[in-house]
């Protein structure tokens, strides 16, 4: 397939309203209120609300920077994904595939489609704003990009078993980390319930133990177990 002459660079950036700002501010205020209440009953040190508020402000600042700076650039030479502070570029010969993937269990206020670039080493990264928050038809947009880019790649979009195997291995590692984080959050929620129960029973629950050491231990154990299971399944060809 001959390269398409005159293909100009396409830029995907935030053009529609994204409902993140209100959520971030409400979360910041709620968290700060909880911490001030905890400090009032002498359960946390004086500096805790300010420290957590600072971390929340950093998170909000990062989100604003991402919305302002993040974009995907697609042109004759390849694809560049620019985020809040970093950027990743792949030339067309290094691009294995571009896939629009549904978000499992997405609620009505979440994105239903996300788009990822897969390189020839099986790595993937998100392409900002090629999603249903910014585009009416992300799968159709990606299908058009793939058709136009085939000439610049020098090959059609065919599946290669060795690259697919690399993608599957990396997906297994990613899933293990996702489950580790999910399990840790569940443990953290249980620790919060225990903190409330102890607050009304003994009056001064061990906050450092419940909110730091127990979740940290859970994260370590879950990571070791889940990655060990993943490695065993990979070795067995499952």
C-alpha positions as CSV (number, residue, x, y, z in Angstrom):
1,X,0.0,0.0,0.0
2,X,1.5,3.3,-1.0
3,X,2.0,6.0,1.6
4,X,-0.7,8.7,1.6
5,X,0.9,11.8,0.4
6,X,0.2,15.0,2.3
7,X,-1.1,13.3,5.4
8,X,-0.9,16.1,8.0
9,X,-0.4,15.5,11.7
10,X,-3.5,14.9,13.8
11,X,-3.7,16.2,17.4
12,X,-6.0,14.7,20.0
13,X,-6.5,16.9,23.0
14,X,-9.2,17.9,25.5
15,X,-11.9,19.7,23.6
16,X,-14.9,18.7,25.7
17,X,-15.6,19.2,29.4
18,X,-14.1,16.6,31.7
19,X,-15.9,16.2,35.1
20,X,-12.7,15.9,37.2
21,X,-12.3,19.3,38.8
22,X,-15.4,19.1,41.0
23,X,-14.7,15.6,42.1
24,X,-11.1,16.5,43.0
25,X,-12.2,19.5,45.1
26,X,-14.9,17.6,46.9
27,X,-12.5,14.8,47.7
28,X,-9.9,17.3,49.0
29,X,-12.4,19.0,51.3
30,X,-13.8,15.7,52.6
31,X,-10.4,14.3,53.3
32,X,-9.3,17.5,55.1
33,X,-12.5,17.5,57.2
34,X,-11.9,13.9,58.3
35,X,-8.3,14.6,59.2
36,X,-9.2,17.7,61.2
37,X,-11.9,15.7,63.1
38,X,-9.4,13.0,63.9
39,X,-6.8,15.5,65.1
40,X,-9.5,17.1,67.3
41,X,-9.8,13.9,69.3
42,X,-6.0,13.6,69.5
43,X,-5.7,10.5,67.2
44,X,-3.3,12.0,64.7
45,X,-0.4,14.4,65.0
46,X,-0.9,18.1,64.4
47,X,0.9,18.1,61.1
48,X,-1.2,15.2,59.5
49,X,-4.0,17.4,58.0
50,X,-1.6,19.8,56.4
51,X,0.6,17.0,55.1
52,X,-2.3,15.1,53.5
53,X,-3.8,18.4,52.2
54,X,-0.4,19.1,50.5
55,X,-0.5,15.7,48.8
56,X,-4.0,16.2,47.7
57,X,-3.1,19.6,46.2
58,X,-0.2,18.0,44.3
59,X,-2.6,15.4,42.9
60,X,-5.1,18.1,41.9
61,X,-2.2,20.1,40.3
62,X,-1.1,17.0,38.4
63,X,-4.6,16.5,37.1
64,X,-5.0,20.1,35.9
65,X,-1.5,19.9,34.2
66,X,-2.5,16.7,32.5
67,X,-5.8,18.1,31.2
68,X,-3.9,21.2,29.9
69,X,-0.8,19.5,28.4
70,X,-1.8,15.9,27.6
71,X,-2.4,15.1,23.9
72,X,-1.8,12.4,21.3
73,X,0.1,13.5,18.1
74,X,-0.2,11.2,15.0
75,X,1.7,12.0,11.8
76,X,3.7,10.5,9.0
77,X,6.6,9.8,11.3
78,X,4.8,8.0,14.1
79,X,2.8,8.5,17.3
80,X,3.6,10.6,20.3
81,X,1.7,10.5,23.6
82,X,2.3,13.5,25.7
83,X,1.2,13.5,29.4
84,X,1.5,15.8,32.3
85,X,5.3,15.7,32.6
86,X,6.5,13.0,30.1
87,X,6.1,12.0,26.5
88,X,6.5,8.7,24.7
89,X,7.1,8.4,20.9
90,X,7.1,5.4,18.6
91,X,7.9,5.6,14.9
92,X,5.6,3.7,12.6
93,X,8.0,0.7,12.0
94,X,8.1,0.2,15.9
95,X,4.3,0.4,16.2
96,X,2.8,-3.1,16.3
97,X,-0.9,-2.1,16.8
98,X,-3.3,0.6,17.9
99,X,-6.3,-0.8,19.7
100,X,-9.4,0.8,21.1
101,X,-10.5,-1.3,24.1
102,X,-13.7,-1.2,26.1
103,X,-13.4,-0.4,29.8
104,X,-14.9,-3.3,31.8
105,X,-17.7,-2.4,34.1
106,X,-17.5,1.4,33.3
107,X,-20.2,3.4,35.0
108,X,-22.2,6.1,33.3
109,X,-19.8,8.9,34.2
110,X,-16.6,7.0,33.2
111,X,-15.0,6.5,29.8
112,X,-16.3,3.5,27.9
113,X,-13.4,3.3,25.5
114,X,-9.6,3.8,25.8
115,X,-7.0,3.6,23.1
116,X,-3.6,2.0,23.5
117,X,-0.5,1.8,21.3
118,X,1.4,-1.6,21.4
119,X,5.0,-1.6,20.2
120,X,6.9,-4.5,18.7
121,X,8.3,-5.5,22.2
122,X,4.7,-6.0,23.5
123,X,4.7,-2.8,25.6
124,X,1.6,-0.7,25.6
125,X,0.8,2.9,26.6
126,X,-2.3,4.9,26.7
127,X,-3.0,7.4,23.9
128,X,-4.5,10.4,25.7
129,X,-7.9,11.8,24.6
130,X,-8.6,9.1,21.9
131,X,-11.6,8.1,24.0
132,X,-15.4,8.6,24.1
133,X,-15.0,11.7,26.3
134,X,-13.4,13.5,23.4
135,X,-14.6,11.6,20.3
136,X,-18.0,10.4,19.2
137,X,-16.6,7.2,17.7
138,X,-13.2,6.2,19.0
139,X,-13.1,2.7,17.3
140,X,-14.0,4.3,13.9
141,X,-11.3,7.0,14.4
142,X,-8.7,4.3,15.2
143,X,-9.7,2.2,12.2
144,X,-9.2,5.2,9.9
145,X,-5.8,5.9,11.5
146,X,-4.7,2.3,11.0
147,X,-5.8,2.4,7.3
148,X,-3.9,5.6,6.6
149,X,-0.8,4.6,8.6
150,X,-0.4,1.2,6.9
151,X,1.6,2.8,4.1
152,X,4.0,4.5,6.5
153,X,4.6,1.3,8.4
154,X,5.6,-0.5,5.3
155,X,3.3,-3.4,6.2
156,X,-0.3,-4.3,6.9
157,X,-1.7,-4.7,10.4
158,X,-1.1,-8.4,10.7
159,X,-0.9,-10.4,14.0
160,X,2.5,-11.8,14.9
161,X,2.5,-14.7,17.4
162,X,5.8,-13.7,19.1
163,X,4.6,-10.2,19.7
164,X,1.2,-11.4,20.9
165,X,3.0,-13.7,23.4
166,X,4.9,-10.7,24.7
167,X,1.7,-8.7,25.1
168,X,0.1,-11.5,27.0
169,X,3.1,-11.8,29.4
170,X,3.1,-8.1,30.1
171,X,-0.7,-8.2,30.5
172,X,-0.3,-10.9,33.2
173,X,2.2,-8.8,35.1
174,X,-0.1,-5.8,34.9
175,X,-3.1,-7.8,36.1
176,X,-1.1,-9.1,39.1
177,X,-0.2,-5.5,40.1
178,X,-3.8,-4.3,39.6
179,X,-5.1,-7.1,41.9
180,X,-2.4,-6.3,44.4
181,X,-3.5,-2.7,44.6
182,X,-7.2,-3.7,44.7
183,X,-6.5,-6.2,47.6
184,X,-4.5,-3.6,49.5
185,X,-7.4,-1.1,49.2
186,X,-9.8,-3.7,50.6
187,X,-7.4,-4.3,53.5
188,X,-7.2,-0.5,54.0
189,X,-11.0,-0.3,54.1
190,X,-11.1,-3.0,56.7
191,X,-8.5,-1.2,58.7
192,X,-10.7,2.0,58.5
193,X,-13.7,0.0,59.9
194,X,-11.5,-1.4,62.7
195,X,-10.3,2.1,63.5
196,X,-13.9,3.3,63.9
197,X,-14.8,0.3,66.1
198,X,-11.8,0.8,68.3
199,X,-12.4,4.5,68.4
200,X,-15.7,3.9,70.2
201,X,-14.5,1.0,72.3
202,X,-10.9,1.8,73.5
203,X,-10.9,5.5,72.7
204,X,-7.4,5.6,71.0
205,X,-6.9,3.1,68.2
206,X,-3.4,2.4,66.8
207,X,-3.7,4.6,63.7
208,X,-0.1,4.1,62.5
209,X,-0.5,0.3,62.7
210,X,-3.9,0.2,61.0
211,X,-3.2,2.8,58.3
212,X,0.4,2.2,57.5
213,X,1.9,-1.1,58.6
214,X,-1.1,-3.4,58.0
215,X,-1.7,-2.2,54.4
216,X,2.0,-2.2,53.7
217,X,2.3,-5.8,54.9
218,X,-0.8,-6.7,52.9
219,X,0.7,-5.2,49.7
220,X,3.9,-7.1,50.2
221,X,2.3,-10.4,50.7
222,X,-0.2,-10.0,47.9
223,X,2.4,-8.9,45.4
224,X,4.6,-11.9,46.3
225,X,1.7,-14.4,46.0
226,X,0.1,-13.0,42.9
227,X,3.3,-12.7,41.0
228,X,4.4,-16.1,42.0
229,X,1.1,-17.6,40.7
230,X,1.4,-15.6,37.5
231,X,5.0,-17.0,37.0
232,X,3.8,-20.5,37.7
233,X,0.9,-20.2,35.2
234,X,3.3,-18.8,32.5
235,X,5.8,-21.6,33.1
236,X,3.0,-24.2,32.7
237,X,1.7,-22.6,29.5
238,X,-1.6,-21.6,31.1
